[in-house]
Amino acid sequence: MADQSVRMVTAIVLHSVFFLSGASADCSEDSGLFITAPKEMEALTGSCLQIPCNFSVKQGLEFNSTTTTFGVWIINNFGQHPNNVVFNSSGTVSTYPMSFTGDLSQKNCTTLFSSLKTTYTDTYYFRVENRPFLATAVCDVLQITVNDSPPKPRIEISGDVKEKESVSISCSASTPCPHSPPQLTWNLQPDSHQMMEENTDRTFTTRIQKSITLSHEHDGFIISCSARYPVNEGKDVKTSEEKKTLSVSYAPKNTSVSISPSGRVSAGSRVNLTCSSRAKPPVSRFTWFRTSRDAPIKVSEGDFYSFNVTDGGVYYCVATNQLGDQTSSEIHQLIGDAPKNTSTSICPSGRVSAGSRVNLTCSSRAKPPVRRFTWFKTSRDAPIKVSEGDFYSFNVTDGGVYYCVATNQLGDQTSSEIHLTIEGDQLVGAQLIVKVLGIILLVSTLLIFECWLKSRRCTKPQEDAVGDDYVNMVVELHPS
């Protein structure tokens, strides 16, 4: 019986050494030990790592839970490097700061790996020593990676991300060291209660969660969540942060209409209407309507509507996407006229005395009403602007010709001219004429007199010659 036991132990040891050397083609058939644990785990320097672990023994082999059981962690390839044992719960090896928190007699090999360093990054194998059973789980390799920087938290949104819908937003962070979990904070106020959850693989996650009802104002909102990991026994903290932008779908909002030109326009002129709206997804259709007594009349489609005005009317547009529609406010198209029948009047009428007060009035018919009356006085070079307003009052100094221009947003019109005559101007003119005529008469008289003198001088020598002849003739007759 003793010989049979020795042969069984020898077979088990040889069996273990055989598959540890990597000579087995199918480790699932050759391995006598299997563990249930994550294949890969990540941890943070200065913190700890809890390794969830359970083991099972191959059918046909015996594990005695009543005898002392030791757990062993080995790095790299134990078959080729037997000195790679980094921890043995027997106390013979404690190169790495490890401890079993699980009950090995109950096949629970959960391990706490403390004070982590980046040099601890490696592949790990678990071994059980439960004499006479000795085996290593060579088929179940655990890859442990120790990082200097903590992992980023994860932001998740569950539900239909549309306006008026309620969604659940959560921020979670992996918790490799549940004894010292990260502290989560975010910008969704108020901060939710933090909770730690156990995952299906028995690792842990720390989470905060909040439910909100979405509106279009949430679109583009940036959710920010940070995780603060205590390290070095709480003396220091390492922080990571994650951000996520909400993309909320919503029906058209802020639908409005603009018109160009604005205000009243003349009949026959061109008018452009533009419809704008904010929506997600974008507006798929703009529809234009004109109101009427019976029912609105559809007049066009598209965000731009251009037409020649024939009469006034009230228009609006409807913006539509797959989530709904929105109607703009109404815009009133008004027909107007530029100034017409522009005229001036003067008071007092007729001739006025120099220095007296004169009132000029300008009137016109327009829609919208005339917004500016401008008065001008004619001159040789160019008209001179003398006043503004429909009423112009001044003291007369001299005569002149005046007119006004009436203006509104649709155009302008010039009145006919009004002549201002000063009383006494005619007498002065007559006196001037008399003076001119007197001068002309005087000059004419002088010219006539001068001509008479000249003619007189021309006839006198002839008379003197006739007299001489007569004397001579008398003298000659005398001696006879």
C-alpha positions, 0 to 999 in steps of 0.5 A: 500500500505504501509502495502504491502511494509513493508511485502515485506521488511520483507520477503526479510530480513527474506529470506536473514537471512534464507540462510545466516544461511546455512539452505538452501539445494539449495542456487541457489534457495534461494539466492537473490544475485549472484556475478561474481568473481574468486573463489580463489585469491592469493596476497602478503603481503605488496602489494594490491589485486584487486578483480574483481566483478560484482553482479546480483539480483535474478529475481523477486527482485528489485534493485534500482540503483537510491538510495544509495547502500552500499557494504559489505565484510564479512569473514567466516560465516556471519549467525553464526557470524554476527560480521564478517563484515570487511568492509562496504562502508557506513563507519560504519565498516573499519576493513580491508583496503578495498575500492570499485573502481567499481560503485555499482549503476552499479552492479560493486563491484570491490574492492581494498584490500590494505596493505595485511597481512597473517592474512587476509587469509580467505573466503569472502562473498559480501553483498549489502545494497540497501534499501529496498533490502538487500542480501548476495551472500552466494553461491559465496564464495571468498577464499583469500590467502595472502602469504609472498613469491611471486608466481613464474613467468611462462615460456611458449614456443609455437610452434614446438620446432625443429631446423629451427622453429620459436617459441614464448617464454613468461614469465608471472607473476600473477598481483594481484595488477595492480596498482603496477605490477611486473618487469620482466627480463630474459636472452633472450637478448634484454629484450622485452617490458613488457605489462600487460594483462587482463584475462578473469576473469578480473584479470591481468597478466604481460608478456614479450615475444620474438620470436626466430628461433631455432637451435641445439645450443639452445638445453639445453639452460636454460631460466631464468626469474625473477619477482620483486614485489614492496611492502610496497608502493614501499619501498621494493621488493620481488623477485621470479624466474623461470627457464626452459631448452629448449629441441630442436630436431635436425637432426644429427650434427658433424658426424665423422669417426675414424679408428683404427689403424690409418695410413697405415696398412698391407694387411690382417690386421684388421681395425675398423671404428667407426661413431659418431654423435650428434642428438636429438632424437638419431641417429636411423641408421648408414650406411657405404659406400665405394666410387667407380667410378660408385656410392657409395657402401653400405658395412655395417650398425651400428656405428661400422664396422670391416673388414680385409683389402685387398686393399685401399679405401675411406669410409664414414658413414651417420647418420640418425634420424627422422628429417634428416641425415648427411654424415661424411667426407671421411676417406682414408684406405691406404695399406702399407708395413713394410721395405723390402730389407734392406741392407748396403754398406761401403765406401771405401770398402775392408780393410782400414787403422786405423784412416781413415774415413769410411762411412756406408749407410743403404737403405730400401724399405717401405710404408710409408717410413722408419722413423728410421734407427738404427746402431748396432755393434756386441759384445760378450755380446749384440749388441751395438747401435752406431748411428741413421740415414741412414748414419753413418760416423766414424774414424776407430780404430779397425775392427768390424761387423756392421748392421742396422735396418730399421723401419716404423709404420708397422714393421722393418727389419734388414740388413745383417752384414758388416765386417770392416777389418783394413789394417795391421791386416794380417801382425800383425797376420803373425808376431804373427805366426812367433813369436809363431813358433819361440818359439815352435822351440826354445822350441823343440830344447831345449827339443831335446838337453836335451834329447841328454844330458840325453842319453849321460850321460847314455852311458858313464859309459859303455864305461869306464867299457870297457876301464878298462877291456882292461887295466886290460887285458893288465896289465895281459898279460905283465908279461908273 
